[in-house]
């Protein structure tokens, strides 16, 4: 049953763009209805939607745990696949398909955990919110819609089902994508002195970025190293025309306490300094994507519970390089967040993506155990209040 459910999800094409997440939202809604749970589809735009479900507990712990995963995937790409990307083929213990690791397996496992808790009438002192989001692979439109419409004030902890190979991950790097453009003046290629070469100006910026890599470098456990890379460049009209425009795209991955706003301000200051040296120099910097890093203390109750279930120590907490919807739902790391899923992050966005079926089944059991353990504990602030009264 769990395997066939995941196969259903994999056989629906939700590559983004365009997403078409509503097809899976409808499937999730239908399954919940059959299980006696009432979820709701929240439309964002044509064929784009989130799916939301709340499993009510007794409320005596006053806690709410969010299970969150995204519905969309990246496209299969142009490289050939041995197994059809939307076939959901099971070969031995491997289930193949686009999204098998990233992250329909995590999404399915979280919903099945909630379903089993409901069907088993397992006592819970708090609530579970299950959120399946649209658009994470491009702009996190689904997470942003939930954050703006519903807010996160009632959420005490978040579990993101991204692929971690069953590692207890307590944070991810931030991502900042910038576009820098330089502007010049066209002229005939045989008379370059009559124009202003935007590509020549871009060479100053490329040198600046190369030197800036060392200044901005930081390394810290568990997230590892920050990074900065020029990933795209373009400009010019044709061979015999002096280019009046050139652009580069920069991919920056940050770790706390690095500030994206501070970095952009510093970069603009450096561009102004170049303009003072070269009066005709003109450039502008534009933010294309801004996702904050997220990091939770190993001492948080949610993380301690996850480690206890897995039989691990806090020294075995890990971090990941990719960003998640947590950067939108929890941009200031104020809500304890665990990233945990059955998929292997190294298989994400690769041809012949697959998930290990035993890992997928173990994740269902893990999510169940985590919900029971976390929701049936009292809120830490209430415990502290009781201790204070006792003394």
N, C-alpha and C positions, 0 to 999 in steps of 0.2 A: 504493500500500500504506500509507504513513504517513497519508494523508488518510482512507482508509477505516477505519483503526484508530481515529483520533480521532473519526470519525463514530459508531463503535460506542459509544465512551465517552459521547458527548454524548446519545445516544438512550436512555441509562439514567438515570432520574430518581433523583438522590441529593441532592435538596434537604433541608436540615437545619434544623429537625426534619422527619422522623425520621432522615434520613441514608441508611439502607439501603445502606451502603457495601459490604456483603458481595457484592452482585451484581457490582460492578466488581472486587472482589478475586478473585472466581472467574474473571472474564474475563482478568485479568492472569496468574493462575496457569496458566490453559489456554494462553495465548500463550507463556509462558515454557517450559512443558513441550514445546510444539511446536518450540521453538527449542533444546531440549536443556539448558535451565537449570532448576534446581530451586529454586523459591520456596516460601514457606509463607504460608498464611492464618492470622492470629492473631486469634481471636475476642475481642471485648471484652464484648459483650452480644448479645442477640437482634438479628440482622440488622446488627450493627455489627462491623466488623473492620478491621484493618490488613493490608497485604500487605508481606512482607519478602523480599528476595533478596540474596544475597551472591555476587558474581563474584570468584572467587579469582585472585590474581596469583601471581607467584613468591615474593613476600614479601621480596625482597632489599632493597627500599627501606624496609620496615617501616612503610609508611603505609597508612591507610585513608581513603577519600573517601566521604562520604555524599551521595547524591542524594535529596532529600526533597520530596514534594508531597502535597497533601491531595486526597482523593477527593470529599468532600462539596461542595455548593454552597449558596448561598442560594436561596430559592424564586423562581419567576418573577415574583411580585408580581401585582397586580391590573390594572396598566396593560396595554393591548393590545400584542401583538407582531405585527409584520409577517410574521416568519418563526417557525414553531412553536418554542417553547423547547426541545423535545426532538426536533426534526426532523433536526438535523445537516445543514441545507441548505447546499449549496455554490453560491454565486453569484459568478461571476468568481473573484477571489482571496480572497474572504471566506467563511469557514465560520462559520455562525450556530448559536447554541445556548447555553443556560444552562451556564456553565462554560467556554465557548470561550476566554475570556481568563483567567478566574479559577476554576481554573487547570488544567483538563484538558489543555490544549495543552502546558503545561510538563511536566505529569506524563507524558503520552504521549511527548514528545520525550526526556525523560530515560531512560525505559524503552527506547525504540528505540535510543538511543545505546549503552546497555549491551548490547542485543541484537546490534547491529552489531559491537561490539568482540568479543563472544563468537563470533559466526559467522565473523568475519574472522581469528580466532586472533591478534588484535593483542597483542603482548607487553606485559604490565603487571607492574611490579615490586611493586605493592601491590594492595590489594583495593578493590572498590567495594561499598558497601551501598546498595541501593535501598529506600527506605521510602515507602510510600503510606499516608497516615494518615487515620483517621476523625475527624470532629468539629471540624475547625479553625475552622469558621465560628461555632461556639457556645462550646465549652469546651476545645478541643484535647485531647479525651479520648484520641485515638490517640497523639499525641505524648507525652502524659503516661504512657500505658501503656508505650510503648517505653522512655522515660527511666527509669521505675521498675523495669521488668522486666529490661531489657538493659543499661542504663547507657550512658554515652558515653565511657568511659575509652579505648576503642580507636579512637575517631574523631579523625582529625587535622584534618579540614576538612569543612565542610558547604556544599552548594549547595541553595538553596531555589528552586524553579521558579516562583515567583509572577510575575505580570505586571509587567514593567519596561520594556516597549517596547525590549528588547535593550540597555538601559542597564546598566552595571556598577554595581550598588548594594551599598554596603558596610555599610548599617545601616538600621534602622527605629526610629521613635519607640516609646516605651512607652505603654501604655494603662492607665488606672486609672479604673474606674467606681465611683462612690459613691452610696449612698442615704442621705439625711439625713431623719429623721422628727422632727416636733415633736408633742407631746402636750398636750391640754387637757382640758376638761370640757364635756359637752353641756349645753345649756339651751335654753329656748324662744327663737326668734329675736326675739320682742318684748321679751325680758328678758335681753339679752346680759350684763348685770352679774352675773347668776346663774351664768354659765359662764366658761370659760377658752378663748379662741379660738386654736386651734392655727395657723390661717392667719396671724393677727397675729404670732405668734411666728416663723413661717417668714419673714416680711418682714425680720426682723433677720438671718436667715441669708443671705437673698438679697443684702442689702446687704454682708454680710461677704464673700461669694463675689465680688461685683463689685469690691470693693477688693483682694481677694486676688489677682485676676487680674494686677494690675500688680506686686505684690510677687513673685509666683512666675514672672513672665515671664522667658524665656531664649531667646536666639537664637544658633545655632552651626551652622556648616557641618559636614557636608553635610545635616543633618537639618532645618534651618530653625528655625521658631519653636515653642516649647511653647504649649499652649492649654488653656483651661478654659472649659467651657460648661455651663450648666444646660439640660438637654435634655428633661426631663419634670417635670410638677408635677401633684399631685392631692390631694384632700382633701374632707372634708365629707360629710354624709349626704343632706341635702335643704335647700331654700331656707330653711325656717323653723326650722332647727336649728343652733345654734352648733357648729362643728366641733370634735371632740375629737382629730382626727388630721390631719396634712398631711405630704406627702412631696415631695421633689425628687430627681431623678437628675442626677448631675454627670459629664460626660465630660471626662477630663483626658488630654492627650497630652504626654508628657515627653521630654526629651532628656538625655543624660549631661551632668553628673553628678547630675542631679536624683534625689532619693530618694523613692519612694512612701511608704515607712514614715515618713519624716520629715514628709512632707506631712500624712499622716493624724494623726500625733501633734500637729502644730501646729494642725490644724483642731479636734481635740478640746480642745486648750488654749483656743482661742478660744471654743468652745461653753461651756466651764466659766466663762470670764470673763463671758459674757452671763448665765449662771445666777447669778453673784454679784451682778450689777446688778438682775436680775429674779428674786426668790426662787421664784416659781411656775413659772419657765421649765424645761421638760424637753425634751431632744432627745438623739438618738443617731445615730451615724454607722456605716454598715455598708459593707464592701467587697463589691461585686458581681463585679468582675473585676480582676485584677492581672496585667498582662503587662509585663515589663521591656523597656526599650529594648535594642537590640543594635547594637553598632558594632565594626567591624574596621578595623585600620590599613591604609592603602593600601600599606604596606611589607610586608604579609604575603605569603608566597609565592603563595597561592591568588589573591589579588587581582592581584598582578603578572603572573601567568600569564594571567588573564582579560583584563587590559588589553593584554597583548602579542598575544593572539589577535585581539582586536578592533581593534588598531592605535590605542589610546587612551593618553592620559597620565593620571597620578594626579590631576591637576586636574579630570579629567572624571568622577571617581567621583561617584556620586549617593547620595541617601538617599530613603526613602519614608515617608509618614505612617502607612500601615496597619501593623498588627503581623502577625507570622507565627508558625509553629510553632517558629521559632528561639528565641523568648522562653521556651519550655518546654524545648526540647532544650539550649539554651545560654544560661541565664538570666544568667550573669555575664560573657558575651562572652569566655570563655576559649578557645573554639575558633574559629579563623578561619572566617567565614561570608560567603558570596556569595549575594546574591539576584539572580536573572537568569532571565528568561522571555520568551517571544515575545508574550505578551498585552499589551494596553494597559490600564494600571491605571484609566484614565478610563472604560473600558467595563465595569468590574467592577460587578456588582449592577444594571446598567442593562437596560431592555428592548432586545431585538434585539442582545444581546451577540454579538460576533464576534471572530475572530482572523484575522490576515493569513496566508494559507497560506505564501507565501515566507518570512516571518519564522519560522513554525513549522518549516519545513524547515531554515532556517539554524541554528536552535537545536539541532537534532539534531547537526549538524556541530560546533557550538560545544561542546556537552557532551562529545562524543567527544574533540575536541582537548584540552579542559581535563583530562579524566581521564588521557589519555596523558601530557601534559606534567607534571601534578602528581605522578602516581604514579611516574613514571620518574625523578624527581629524588630525591636523598637527603634525609633529614630534616635540617633546619637545625642541630639540636643536634649531629648526627654530623659535619656539615661544620665546625662550630666546634671540636669536639674534635680533628679532624684538623689544623686550622690551629694549634691550641695545641701539638700534638705536634711539628709542623714547626718551630715557633719555639723 
